[in-house]
């Protein structure tokens, strides 16, 4: 999520914007090979930046409140982080 919007919407926005720019440049008479190279490069770089920003691992510190979502019909639970060292991974069932 970036600014409250899902990643796929940002990637779609970049694709549409670069496509519109590409179409405009082609209508303006710019060499299609140059337009294709620049368009794909810009799309790739912006897609990578969006992925890096959107998929950061969540970080919590001691005292952070976390809302734990539960199945529909049950109330959500708010948990407080005490210390990352107290969290032990669940073993095999």
BELVEN-V478368 format. One record per residue. RES is the residue in one small letter. PSI is psi as a letter, one per 20 degrees, with the letter a starting at -180 (none if undefined). Layout:
<<RES:PSI> <RES:PSI>>
//
This chain:
<<x:p> <x:p> <x:k> <x:j> <x:q> <x:q> <x:h> <x:h> <x:h> <x:g> <x:h> <x:g> <x:g> <x:g> <x:g> <x:g> <x:g> <x:h> <x:g> <x:g> <x:g> <x:g> <x:g> <x:g> <x:h> <x:g> <x:h> <x:i> <x:j> <x:q> <x:p> <x:h> <x:g> <x:g> <x:g> <x:g> <x:g> <x:g> <x:g> <x:h> <x:g> <x:g> <x:g> <x:g> <x:g> <x:h> <x:g> <x:g> <x:g> <x:g> <x:g> <x:g> <x:g> <x:h> <x:k> <x:q> <x:q> <x:q> <x:p> <x:q> <x:r> <x:p> <x:i> <x:q> <x:p> <x:p> <x:p> <x:o> <x:p> <x:r> <x:q> <x:p> <x:i> <x:q> <x:q> <x:q> <x:p> <x:p> <x:q> <x:p> <x:p> <x:g> <x:p> <x:h> <x:i> <x:i> <x:p> <x:p> <x:q> <x:p> <x:r> <x:q> <x:none>>
//
